[in-house]
Amino acid sequence: MALPVRVRSLLVAAISLLVLAVLFVLSLGLGSFPLAPDEVVRILLGGGEPIDRTVVWDWRMPRALAAIAVGALLAIAGALFQTVTRNPLASPDILGLSNGAFTGMLLALVFVSASLPARTIGALCGGLAAAAVIWLLALRGGVQGFRLIIVGIGVSAMLASLNTWMLLQIELDTAMFASAWGAGSLNGVTAAGLGTAVLCAVPFVVAAALLPPRLRQLDLGDDVASATGSRPALVRTLALLIGVVLVAAATTVGGPIAFVALAAPQIARLVARTPHLSLGLAALVGGVLVLASDLVAQHVLPVALPVGVVTVSVGGAYLVLMIILEIRRRA
């Protein structure tokens, strides 16, 4: 017997939290200084030897929390973009916002400084600038989901070319640091950097949590939504602006980690069988995806790789599957 939508959503959320907790404990225990899961739990509860506490709290905790936070922020942003455009293939990385944030970070790195505040502001400005250009180019005749995606793909390609050119012009050490960051990496994450990004993102996460009722009104059509008190253009603009800020915040922590924003909302919707994209479920699935991908990248593969390499592989397979299913649906 099929479960009611709300009950199934709660069940999926509970399972996602359990999986996330298991992955979290594993991420704190695996490494060159291994710790058993029960030791990790004891340390989290305040026990353990001083050296073990240092390994868990100071060395591994920031990276694990960063993976969860980045995944959640990207997933929420992806859910907002897909809801506004009514297209499951719409995501910030495909639309070019991640490349825009990378461009802003590179410009700040070259012309300002390599400090975290400078890179954060640069990534945010780059993401906002890319979003503004895409919005203006797609505005003719009213912003439509398909037009927005096509324009975004074009802008993304141009920004990727610009980023490659800049990497070839700057000093080798700077280029290596930027390239590693641009691949989507959690190496070098600090508690201070993570805390700054999360504090900046929290108000926008709260704002995003207030939007779903308005977004669902848009599914009725702009005329009906306006008649029921909604302002479609304002709601779309706010949703996209919140999504851009969340992407920029996530990008400052782990670089442009691809395909999480694309896949996480749709996986959450398919598993929970909800008629609408759920921001909460998407955030949980996004956290699971990034944390699991980071574990695979660091401890399963023969050579440690940036987490973005794993998410690209998983996301590429997901994108091919989505295209095949869409072709079969239209056939």
N, C-alpha and C positions, 0 to 999 in steps of 0.2 A: 504494500500500500504506500502510495506517495505521501511524503510528509508535507504539511503546510509550509508555505514559503518562509514564514518567520521562524518556525521551528528548525527547518533545514539550515537557514542562515546562522542561527545560534549554534547549531551542531558543527557547521563548518568553521565558525569562528573559534569554538572550543578546541577542535582538532588542530587548527592552525596555530593556536597559542601553545598547545602541547608540543607540536613539532618544533615550533620556534624555541621553546624552552630546552628541548633535547639538543637541538643544534647549538644553542647558546652555551650549554654546559660542555659540549664536545669542543667547541671553538676555544674555550678557556683551558681545556686540558691537553689538547694536541699541540705538538711542537717539539723542539729539540730538548726541552725539559718537560717530559710528559707527566701528567697528573691523572689519576683515576677519577671517574665521575663522582664517586662518593667523597674523594678528597676535595674536589672543586666545590661541591655543595657545602661541605664543612667550612671551607674558607669563606664562602659567600655568607654563611651564617655567623662569621666572626671568629672561627677557630683556625687551626692550621699553624704550621711553622712560619716564622718571619719571611724566609726566602720564598716559600710557596705563596704567601700573601703578596709579596712583591711581584712575582711572576703573573699572578692572576689579576690583581688590581691595577698595577702600573704598566705592565707590558701588554697584556692581552685584552683587558676589558675595553679600552678605547676603540680598538679595532672591531671587536664584536658589536659594541653599541653603534659604531659608525655604520657597519653593514646593515643593521636593522633600520637605523634612522634614514639612511640613503634610500634603501628599498622602499620604505613607507612613503617618503616624500615624492619619489619618482612615480610610485603607483597612484598616489592621490592626484598628482598633476596629470598623469595619463588618463585617469578616469574623467577628470574635468574636460580635457580636450576631446576625448571620444564622445562624451555626452553632448558637448556644445556642437560639434561637427556632425554628430549622428553617424560616425564612421568608425568601425573597430580598428582600422589601420592608422588612425590619427594618433600620433604620440609626439612628445616634444623633440625626441632625437630625429625622427623622420622629418618633422617640420623645420628642423635646423636650429632649434633653440639651444641644444647642447653645443653645437658647433659655434653658435654665437657667443655662448658663455666662455668657450675655450678661446675664441678670438679676443674677447675682453680680458681674459686672464693673461694671454700672451702679451697684449699691449701694455698691461700694467706691469708685467714682469720685466719687459724691456725698457719702458720709458719711466716707470715710477720706482718700484722696488720689488723684491721677492718676499716681502713680509706678508703675513696672513691677511691683515686688514686690506692691504693694497690688492692682493689677489681676489679677495672676497668682493670688494667693490667693483673691481674690473669684470669679474664674472657676471655679477648682477647687471651692470651696465651693458655688457655685451649681449646678455640674454634679452634684456628689455629692448635694446636697439634692433636686434634681429626680429623680435616679435612685432615691433612697430613697422619695420620695412615689409614684412610679410602681410601684416594687416592692411597697410596702405595699398600694396599691389593687388591684394585680393578684394578690395573694397568696392570695386566698380560693379554697380548693379546690385549691391547687397552681398555681404559675405556669405558664401555657401561652402559647405563642408568640403566638397570635391575640389573646388577652386582653391580653397585654403591649402589643401594637401599638395596640390600640384605646384602652387607657388612656393610652398615651404620646401619641397624637394629641390626645386631650382635654386633657391637661396642657400639651402644646406650645401649643395654641391659647390657653389661659389665660395662659401665660407671655408669649406674643407680645403679647397685649392689655396685660398689665402693663408690658411693656417700652415699648410705644407710649405708654402713659399717663405713665410716668416721663420719657420723652424730651420730652413736651409740658410738663412741669412745671419742668424744670431750665433753667439759663441757656443762651442761644443758642449761645455758643461751645462749651460742654461738650456740648450736644446735637448739634451738627454733628460734633464729634470722635467721639462715641459712635455716631452714625448711620453715618458712614463706616466705622468699625470693624465695626459690626453688619452691614453689607452684605457683609462678607468682603473685606478689602483688605490687600494687602501693602505699601502705602505706609507709609513711616516705620519699616520693619523695621530694627533695629539688630543688630550682631553680638553685643552684650551680651545683648539680649533673646532672641535666637535661641539663644545658648549656654545661657542659664538654662533655657529651656523644654526643650531637648534633653537637658540633664543630668538634669532631673527625669523625663523620659520614658524614658531608656535602661534603668533597672532594670525598668520595667514592660514594655518591649519584650522584654527578655530573659525575663521571666516568661511573657509571651505565647508566646514561641517554645517553651517547655516544655509548653504545654497541649495541642497538637493530638492526641497519643496518647490523652489522657484524653477529649478532646471526641469523638474517633471512637468511643470505647467507648459514649458516650451514644446514638449512632445505633442501637445494638443494643437499646435500651430500658433503662429504669432498673433493672429486675430483673436482667437479664443483666449490666449494667454493675456493679451492686453485687456480684453473684456473682463477678466477675472482679477484685474489689479496688478498684473505683472508688467514689467517693462523689458521686453525681450532683448533689445539692443544693450541696455545697461547690464542685464544679467550676464549676457555673453561676454561683454567686455570685462566685467569683474571676474568671471570664472577664468578667462584666459590670462588676465593679469595675475591672479593668485597662482595659477599654474606656472607661469613664467618665474615668479619669485621662488616657488618651491623647487623648481628645476635648478635655478641658480644657486640656491642654498645647498642642495644635494651635490651639485657640481663642484662647489668650493671644497667639499670634504673629500670626495672620491674621484673627481674628474668626471668626464662624460661617459658614464656607464650605460651602455646601449641596451635597448630592447626591453628593459624592465618595465618602463612606463607603457610600452606597447602590450606586453603579454600579461602582466599581473592583473589589471582590471578585468580582462576577458576570461582569464582562468578562474578568477573569483566568481564571476557571473555564471560561467558554465557549471562549475562545481555546485554552487548554491542554487542554481536554476532560478535566479531572481529576474524579474522583468526589467529592472533598472540596474545600472552599475552602482554598487555600494562602496562608498569611500572607505569605510572601516574595514570591510573584507579585503578590498584591494590593498590597503596599507599592510594588513597582516600577510597576505600572499607576497607582496613586494619584499617585505622583510625576510620572509622564508627564502625567496629566490636569491637574494643577494648574499645572505649569510651562507646558504648551501653552496652557492657558486664560489664563494671565497674559500670555503673548506675544501672544495674540489681543487681549486686553483693552487692552494697552498700545500695540501697534504695527500692528494690522490694522484695527481699527475706526476710523471717522472721529474719534471722541472717545475719549480714554482713560477707561476705566471700571474699577471694582473687579473683581477676579478673580471674586468671588462672583456677579456678574451673568452672566458667561459660564457658570460651572458650573451655575447655576440653569437657564439655557436648555438646555444639553446634558443635564442631569439630568432636566429636565421631559420632553424628547423620549424619553429612555431609559425613564422611568417609564410614559409612554403606551404605548411599545412592549411593555414587560413586561406591562402589563395586557391588551393585545390578545392577546399570545401565551398568557397564562394563560386568557383566555376561550376561545380556540380549542382549547386543550388540554382544557378541561372540556366543550366542546361535543360 
